[in-house]
Each structure stands twice: as structure tokens, then as C-alpha cells.
Amino acid sequence: MQTAVYKKIPTLFIISPVYNEEEVLPINVPIFLAKLKQLKQNNLISKESKFLMVDDGSKDKSWQMIEDFASNDKENVIGIKLAGNRGQQIALLCGLKSSIEYGADCSITIDVDLQDDINTIEQMVINYTNGADIVYGVRSARKKDSFFKKFSAQSFYKIMNKFGAKIIYDHSEYRLMSKRAIEGLLEYKESNLFLRGLVQMEGYPFAIVSYEREARAAGTSKYPLKKLLALAYEGITSLTTTPLKIVKRLGIFNAIIGFLALVSLIVIKYTIPFNEINLWLILSSMMAFTGLTITAFSFIGDYVGKIYQETKQRPKYFIDKTTADEYENLATKSEINLKFQSSIIKSTNNNKEQEKEFAKYKKEDKSE
């Protein structure tokens, strides 16, 4: 195992998005907290490190449970509740942004179902202290996944890379990011988020840790095939214009086929008697080309729709509640103190100037 180079002990925030996880939270939150306390005891992370859960508008009792965990262990747990369901990507972004506002040096995002191996956090932190701004958790095996789950996940990564959205194979949202990397991520202003692609685009020094994927302790996956396909499509259209290039090539191909078909029909007209078979051939060809045209326009429409959404520049999320209202952010507190001291100094200087002016006035008055 590598050893840490830097002496400074980082403040780490472990961030988990939560959506309808009332079955999982009582089982997995104590595991997260035990790991957090172990890391603190081993002096790998500072005592100010936290476990941050972001409730993405859950409809069950997830938020009530998060509040209970936070009230029972304020030293280690923070909860944030979003106003409505905004999706996993937005919940993660909210958690990352909040973590650096609370004073984190680095943050780890991980699903609360604990299918990702929490025991690799030590290695992630060591890689961070050795200079990596981003540490990707990559699954080395999916032995406990069903055949369908394994097939759908592998298809997801293959489709993404085939269409030009370059992401690390078998890496989901389990990663460590430094404060610098998080601040860089926040510079991306688009509302159509695909964090796996955006994080990789930053280009900061990175490392990879491997682990075997575990089975869910309870509950069901929040990413069935339909959602995986939707996420893949969102990622492709957010990161690359490959679908538009495919449409262009199909258009050229269709034009060539159409020209050849026209020549064939002219030849057929003058050499073979027109019959019913030829009519159906023409109709089927027209239907095929019409379908391709509509598909092409739908791709273009999706891109235009994304441009429309971006131009509105709407807020990505609103925070409904937080358990950290009384949590003192050292960075913010320091900033407030500096501003307060600055105002006192300024006020003192102004008072001194006023005293000088008054003394001068009194002197002039006496002389008269």
C-alpha cells in the first residue's frame, strides 16, 4: 500500500444521493459512519469530516430518517433535502457544491446502496494526498449482478463510447474529487448534466482504484434498463454531436440510394411492365426513407431543445431543508470575520479623520 506524502490531514465529505431508500438507510448509514470514524481515528482525515446525504425529493420516510441520523450524530452527519425530485446528477452536484461550502478539502460521491466497496476509501484518500485531484472507483467484477443487470450495464458503456462520449469503462459515480476539481466542475454552467463525462473532461491528475461490485442490502435499483438508456442518451447528446454526424451520413446515403432508385424506376418503366410488386416496392421504400427522415429530425430537435433549455439559464435546484443550519463553516466564518475586521478598521479610520477635522474646526473657532 502507498503511503501519504503530504502532512496536512484533509477534511473529507462522503456524499450520497438518496431517493426512496427507507429500506437501505437503517442498514447502510451505520456502516458509513463506522468507516468515517475509523478514518478519523487513523488520522487519514480530519475531525471535521462529514457524511452528507442529499435527499432528492423522496416520497417515503427517507428524509425523516436522515433528520434522525443527523440529530443523533451532529458531529458526523449532515442532511440536505432538495425541493422536488431533480435527478441523481443534480443531487450529486448539490452535494459537491455544499461540501466545499462547508469546508471540505475533498469529497467522495457514492451511492447509498453500498454496492460500491466502501473499503477502497482509504486508498482513494491516499491517492489524493499523493497528488491526484480525481480518483475513480472502477468495478473489476460484477459477480453478484444478475445477467440482465450485467448485460444492461455493459451495453451502456459500449453505447456511450461507440457514440463518442468517452467515459471510463465500469465507472459510475463512485469517485473522489479535490476542492480544485469540484470548483472546476462548477464552472460548467450547462443544465443538461452528465457528470462522468464532465469530470473526465477537466483533465486534472487522476488515479484509479478497483473493486468488486456487491449486491444490494435491501430495496431495488433506481436505474432499470429504461433509465440507463435515458442516461446514455442524455450523456451522448450532452457530450458529443456524433448523432448529428450519423444523421448527415444517413442523409448522404439516402440521397445516393434515392438517385439509384430513380434510375432503376426509369429502366423498369421502359423494360418491364408496371405491376403490383413494383408499386409495393415503391411504397415500402418511401416509408423507410420517411422513417429515417423523421428520426433525423428528432435528433436535431433534441439538440435544439437542449440549446433552448440552456438559454433560459434556470436554477438547477432549490434546497428545501438542511440539518446544517447551525453548522459553522470555517471558511465562511473566516470570511465574515475578515469583512467585520475590515469594517471596524475602516470605521476607526473614518472616526480619526472626523476627530481631526473637529479639532481643526475648534482651533479655527478659538482663533476668531
N, C-alpha and C positions, 0 to 999 in steps of 0.2 A: 504493500500500500504506500502511496505517495505521502509525503509529509508537507505540512503547510510552510510557506516561505515567509509570509508577512506576519508581523507580531499583532497587528490590530485584529481584535475579535469582531467579526461582522454582526450586525443586527439583521436577523433573518425573519422574514414573514412567509409562512406557509399558507397559500391561498387556495381555497376550494370553492368552486361554484356549487350551489345547492338548488335542486329543483325537485320537489316532491320526494324527499328522501327520508321520510319519517321512520321507515323500517331500518335504514342503514345507520342513521346518526347515533342511536344509543350504542351500537356495536363498535363503530369505527372512530368516533370522536375521542373516546378514551385512549385508543391506540395512537392517534395523532398527538395527543397531549403527553403520553408517556414518552414518545420519541422526542418531542420538543424539550421536555425536561431532561432527558438523557443527554441531548446535545448541549444543553446549558451546563450540566454537571461536568461534562467532559471538556468544557471551555472551548468548544468549536464555534459556538455562537454566543452572543451577549445575553444578559439577563433581560434586556428589553425586547427580545424576540417574541413574536406572537403567532398564533394560529388564527387566521382571518377567514371567516365563512361569508360568502356573498349569496344571499337568498334571491333567486331570480323569479320572484313573484309566485312562490309555491302556493298551491291550493290546499295542501294538507297542513299538518301541525309542525312542519319543519322550522318555521320561524320561531314559534313558541319554544321549541327545543333549543334552538340557537341562543335565545334570550336566557334560558335557564342555565345553559353551559357558561355563558358569559357572566351571569350574576354570581355563579358559584366559583368561578375562577377568573376574576377580572385581570389577574396578572398575566394570563396566558391566552385568553380568548377575546376576540372582537367579532361582532356580527354586523353586517350591513344588509339592509333589505331594500331591494330596488322597487320602484313604483311600477309594478306590472312586469310581465314576462318579456324580457328583451333578448333572450337567447344566450347561449353559453359564451360566445365570443365577447359580447358586451359585458357580461358578468365578470369575465376574466379581466377585461380592460379596466373595469371599475375597481376590481381588487388590486391590480398592479398600480394604478394611479393613487389609490388610497394608501397603499403600503409605503410609497416613498413620501407621501404627505405626513405619515405617522413616524417617519424617521428611519425606514428600512435602508440598509446598505445593499441588500439583495433579496430577491423574492423567488419562491418556488411555487409554481402552479401545478396542482394535482387534483384529479377527480376524487370526490369524497367516497366513492365506492371502494377505493383501495385496491383496484385491480392492478395498479402500478405499484411497484415494490418500494415501500417507504424506507427500506433499509439502505437504499442507494443514496439517500440524502447526505450522509456523511461524505461519500465520495464526491458528490456534487459540490458541497461546501469547500472541500479541499481543492478541487479543481478551480473554484472561484478564487480562493486565497492564493493560488498559484498563477493567477493572471487571466483566467477565462472569464469573459463577460457573459457568455451564454453556455449553459451545459444542457445538452439534450439527453433525455431519457429515451432509449431505444429498446424496443422489445426484441429479445433474441429468440424467443419461442412463444407459441400460443397453444401449449399442450392442453390447457384446461378450457379452451374455447370450443364451442360446438363447430361442426363442419360448416354450417351456414354462416356463422359469425366470422370464422376464419376466412371463408371464401369472399364474403362481402367486404371485409376489411382489406384483404389483399387486392381485390378488384378496385377499391377506392384509390389506393396508392398508385396502381398501374395506370388507371384512367387519368389521374392528376398529372403524372409525369409524361404520359403519352401526349397530352394536350398542351404541354409546355409549362405547367405550373409546378416548378421544381421545388419539391419538399423532401425532407429526409425520410427514407422508407421506414415504416413501422414506428414513427414518432408521432405521438398525438399531442396532448397539451401538457405533458409532464416535462418541465424544464426549469432550470434556474436562470434568472436574469439579474444582472447587476443593475444598480441605480442608473448608471450611464446608458445601459441597453434599454431600460424602461423609458427613460426620458427620450431616447431616440425613437422608440416605438410610438410615443405620444405625439411625435412630430408628424406622423401620418394622419392626415385630417379626414380621410375618406370614411363614409358611414357604412360602406359595404366591406366589412372586416373579414379577413381570413388570416388569423394571427400566425399560423405556422409558416405561411409564405412571407408575411411581412417581417417577422423576426429574422428569418434567414436572409432577407434582402439587406438587413442592416450591415452585415459584413464584419461585425466585431469578432475578436478571437473567441473560438468556441472549443468545447470538448464534448465527448460522448461517453455516457455510461450505459451499459447493457444490463438487462434483467429479464426474468421470465414473467409473463403476464399471469396473474392469479384469477381465480374465479370470484364472482360477486358474493359477498357475505349474505346479502338479502336484497329484495327488490328486483326490479327489472331494468334492463339497459334503456337509457334515454336516447339511444341512437340506433334504431332499427334501420333496415335497408333503405326505406324511403327517405329518412333523414340523412343517411350517409350520402345518397345520390344527390340530395338537395345541397348538402355541404360541399360535395365535389363540384357541382355546377357553380355554386357561389364562388368557390375558390378559383375555378378556371376563369370565369368571367371577370373576377376582381384582379387577377394577377397577369392575365395574358390575353392577347387578341387572336389566339390561334383559331377559335371557332369562325371568326370573320375571314381568316385566310382560307379555311376549308370551304366556306361559302363561295369565296372568289374562285377557287379551283373547280368547285362543282359547277359554277356558272359557266366557266370556260369549257368544261367537259360537256355540259348540256348543249352549249352552242354548237360544238363540233358534232355531237350526236344528232342534233336537230337539222344541221346542214346535210349530213349524210342521209337522214331520213327523208328530207325533201328531195334529194337526188333519187333515192330509191323509189319514192312515190311517183316521180315523173317517169322513171323507167318502167314501173309496174303499169302505169296508166296506158302506155303505148305498146306494151308487150303482153300483159296478162289481163284477161277480162276482170273487171272490178266485181268483187263478190263480198259476201258477208264476213268472211275471215279477215279480209283486208280492213273492213270497217271496224271490227273489234280490235284489231291491231293498232289502228289509229287512235281509238278511244282510250285504250289502256295506256298507250304512250303519253297521251295528253294528261291523263290522270296522274301518271308517275311524275311527269315534269311539273305539273301544278302542285303536287305534294311537296316536291323539292323546293319549289319557289316559296311556298308558304313557310316551310321550315327555315329557309334562308332569311326571310323577313322577320321571323320570330326571334332568331339570333340577333339580328340588327336591332329589333325592338327592345330586347332585353338590355343591350348596351346603351341605347338611347335612354331607356328608363333609369339606368344607373346614373347616367350623366344628369338627368333631371333630379334625382334624389340628392346627388352631391351638390348641385347648385343651390338647393334650399338651405343647406347648412343647419339642419335641425339638431338640437342636442341629442346625444346618443342615449342618454339615460338620465333619470332623476332618482335621487336617493330618498326613499320614504322614511326609513328609520335607521338608527345605528345605536349600538350599545356603547359606543366610544365617545359619547358627548362630553364626558368628564376626563377623557384620556388626554394627558398633557403631551403634545407633540413637541419634542425638544427643539426641533428646527424652527417651528412656528413661534414657540415661546421665546427663543433666542432672537428671532427677527423682531418680535414685538418689543422685547427689552431694548434692542438697539435703537428702534424707532423712538421709544419712550425717552431713552437717554439723550438721543439727538434733539428731541423736542425740548427737554429740560435745559440742555446746553444753549440751544437757540434762544429759549425764553430768558435764560440768565444773561446772555449777551445783550439781548434787547433791553432788559431791565437796567444793566450797567450803562448802556448808551443813554437811556432815558434819565438816569440819575446824573450823568454828566451834563446833559442838556439843561436839567433843572438847576443844577449848581451854577452853571454858566448864567442862566437867566437871573438867579438870585443875586449873583455878583454884579451883574449889569444894573439890576434894580437898586442896589445899595449905592452904587456909584452915582446914580442920578439923584 
